[in-house]
Amino acid sequence: LTRMLRFASRVTAVALNASVFTTRAAHGAPVTARVLVLPSTTATFNRDFTFSSSAMMPPSAPRASVSVPGARAIGPRARPSIRHRTPVRSSTRTFAASGGDYVPGQLQPFGDLSVVGAEAIPDGCQMLVLSVCEADAEKLSADDKVLEGYAPGLAAVVKDMCDEQEFKGAAGSSVFTRVAGAPFKHVGLVGLGKADAIAGDAWMALGKEATAAAAKSKCTAVAVGKYWMGDEEADFKGKAEGIAAGAFLGSFEDSRFKSDAKPGSVKTVHVLTQPGVDVASEIAAGKAKASGVALTKQLVAAPPNVVTPSALARIANEIAAQFPETCSVKILEKEECEAMGMGSYLGVAEASDEPPKFIHLTYKGEGAKKTVAVVGKGLTFDSGGYNIKAGAGSMIEMMKFDMGGAGATLGAARIIAETAPPGVEAHFIVASCENMIGSRGLRPGDILTASNGKTIEVNNTDAEGRLTLADALVYAEKTAGATSIVDVATLTGACIVGLGPEVAGMFTPNDDLAAELEASAKEAGELFWRMPMQDTYWKSCGMTSEYADMKNTGSRGGGAITAALFLKRFIEKDTTKWGHLDIAGPVWDDKKGGATGFAAQTLAAWVAKQGK
């Protein structure tokens, strides 16, 4: 032992210029530590006080060793099973490495902002914002009665503003100006486009634009309304809900990681209503929707040293704790996932020091008769594994958003938990982990066994999301008992190539489910395009394996389609409706500030409709 310690002290200095090969500490088992001392020398210390040092020489070369009598030898080729190897570090980066207590996401992100209904512009309001369609914009005049009803002389100011800035009421356009002699200091118009083609998100966009403009002008109160107020009451209430949701989101700024963050100026938003129409419940629903979208945006935007699998589990626990009447949560740890045979999911997680977390959040509405599931891909960081993301265009620096599906799933759960739709039991499932590189990690050529017994030859470790989803889909159908399942994932670059940055891919063999998702997406104002599921691609695009039931990737062509065909093989019953949403493109948009919160509204709308 003395000779061992002396030797260790001599090699300490040169070890600094070498690399650590591996260190393991299995509970109750002999421990081996290997330190690469020099490019040609390896020192080995065993827990039972056996020591050996060997140079990288031909097999016939003699090897020096020192041993303690009675010590048990460890064979040079011994390698513990992948299911029994224990990570080096016991600590995890649940929060940022800097030690700051950053929150991964907030269930109540809007602070003291108040959104209320009002039949007229209240005193102290500093800005008025109205929506106009193209036909309304075209007929505006200097004596417009609607505008004059808000303040004498306002019509002439608005007419001049529109003429000078060539405002025609096109969708997505807006104009603002200061106004003198009115009860408010600023006025603005937001275009809706053609009256017979107003998009589902137009009213949310109105609320967003109004509060964003008010914040830019340092206003504390803004009134938002429609130029034309002739809607049926039910239609008007639906639009008021969208305006309220947009107002909350327009005021929201994610400044968690800025040292000089300042609170926004806007404190009150007044939604102008028809006489005698109460929109309090619609405003509450709009706030719930906005809270879910904001949560999704925060989770996707946060760095991977803040949003870890443990952090996602924490958010699920917080949702269940805030809405205990309808929500419950179960977090399956690695050992429980092993017991259920989730080899596909755990194979991806194996190289990371962050423990995997299998999240199962359940919502049970009043009189629930239908059981559905939303399954989100939860890779909190994706290095690509041994098929590492490298070089220009690899987007490795953006792989924090590879949990965009999980973010949308938890965001949808947040909306459903507060709006409490009746008649449906919804399971929100996330198999969360990291895809990292290490001696324990998944290698190209490995064969994994999923929880339904199917085997997968891994020919690309960067096609890991589908491996985690496979076990999650089996769980959703068999354990949760869902009869309709939608999975959502930032799954393929091929979908971005095919559909671009604004449109997500929708894959399902079921026409009824496709119609449900299309209606929900239209209501949410989110863009999806139904893609083909060509069964012949399974063989022609190389998804078959000579050694396993399937490969995890095929040829380059049709990559988004073959990914969907792969997932389909983990739905067992013909009666189960299943759909796959590939949101790799719309999950992030630098022009819109980064994380978009995409898909949370669509998924929430789909779940809510299932109980009707």
C-alpha positions, 0 to 999 in steps of 0.5 A: 500500500505504501508503494502504491501511495508513493507511486501515486504521488509521483504521477500526480504532476504528469497526470495533469497533462493526461486524460481521465479514462474512467472512474466508477463507484458501484454500490457494494461492488469492487471499484476500479479507477483508471488514470491515463498517466502518460500516452503509453502508461495506465495505472489501475487501483482496485477497491480491494487494494490491488494495483497494477501499471501497464504500458500500451505494449504488445500482448507478450510484454511483461506487466508489473503489478503489486497486490495484497494477499487475498485480493480478488483479481479483476479481469482486464476485459470486465465491463459491467452491464449497461443496466447496472453501471452507476454514473461517476457524479452523484450531483446534478445540475438541477439549476444553473452551474453558476449557483443562481436559483433560476426558475425553469418556468413560471405557472403565474408569469404575469405579475400584477398585470390586470386585464378587465372588461370596460364598456367605455375608455376609463379615466387615466387610460393613455392609449387606445388601440382598435382593430380594423379589417381592410374594408373598414380601413378603406372607408375611414374618413375625417368625420368617421362616427365610430372614431369621433365617438371616442374623442372629438377630432380623433377621426381626422388624426387617424385618417391622416395617420393612415394616409401618411403611413399607407395603412390598408388594414392588412393582416399583421400591419399596424400604425400608431401616433400621438394625439392631442386634445383627447382623453388619451395620448396615443392611438393605434390601429391593428389590421385584420386583413379581409373580413371573410378571412380573419385568422384564428389568432387575429384577436390574440395578435391584436392584444399582443400588439396593443400591449407591446406598443403601450409598453414601448410608449411607457404607458401604464394603461391601454384600452383595446377594442374592435372598430366594428362591434356588431358581433353576436354576443357569443362570437364577441366573447370568444374574440374577447378571450383571444384579445385578453390572452394576447394582452397578457402575452404582449406584456410578457418579457422573459428576463430571468437571466438578465442582471438589470431586468426592469418591470414592464410599464403596463399595469392595466389593459381594458378590453372594450366590450359591447354594452351589458356584456360581461367577459370576466370568465373569458378574460380568465380563460384567456389568462390561462391560455396565455399562462400555458403558452408563456410556460412553454416559451420559458421552458424552451428558452431556458438553457440546458443547465437550468431546464434538466429532466429534474426541472421538467419533473419539478414543473409537473409537480407544481402543476399538480400541486396548484390544481389538486382537485383535478391533477395528479402526478407520478415521476418514474425514476430510472429503476422503475423504468428499468423494471418496466423494460424501457430499454429504448428510452434508457439507452438514450439516457445512459451517458448523462450524469443527469438522471432520467425522469419519466413524467406522468401528469394526469388531469381528470375532468368532471364526468370523464368518459374519454381517455386521451394522452399527449406525449412530448419529446423531452430531450433537455439537451441533444449532443447527437451522441457519438453521431455528434452534431458538428460543423456549420448548421449542426445547431448544437448550440440550439439543442436546448429546444429539443425538449420543445415537445415536452414544453408544449405538453406541459404548457397544454397541461397548464391550460387544461388544469385551469380551464378544467374542461369536463368529460375527459381524462388526459395524460401528459407524458414526457420521457425526459433525459439528455443525449450525451457522450461517454463511455456508458453511452449509446453507440452506433450498432447497439441493439435496444429492446423497447418495453413492448419487446420490439428490438431496435438497431441503432444506426444513428445516435442522433435519431434519439428522440424517437427512441424515447418516444417509443417507450412513452407511446407504449406507456400511454396506450398500455399503462395510461389506457389512452384511446387517442394519443398525440405525440409532439416532438422536435423530431426531424430536420427533414420536416424543417427542410420540407415545410420551413420555419412556420409550419409543423408536420402532422402525421396520422393514418386516422382521418377523424383525428386529422380533422380534430387536430386541424380544427384545434390548430385553426382555433389556436391560429397555429399552422400544421400540414398533414403529411403522407405516411407511405408504408412502402417507405419502410422498406424502400427507405432502409428501415428494416434490419437484418439483426433486429426488428427495425433500425432507428433511421433510414435513408436521407429521403423522406426522413420525416415520414420514416420517423413517423412510420417508426413511431407508429410501430409502438401503437399496438391496437388498431382501435387506438387513434394516434397522431404525430406532430413534428414541430421542429420548425415553428418551435423557435423563431429568431425574428419573433424573439426565440421560443414561440410557445408553439403547439401548446394551444393546439394541444389544449384545444384538442384535449378540451374538445375530447369531452364534448 
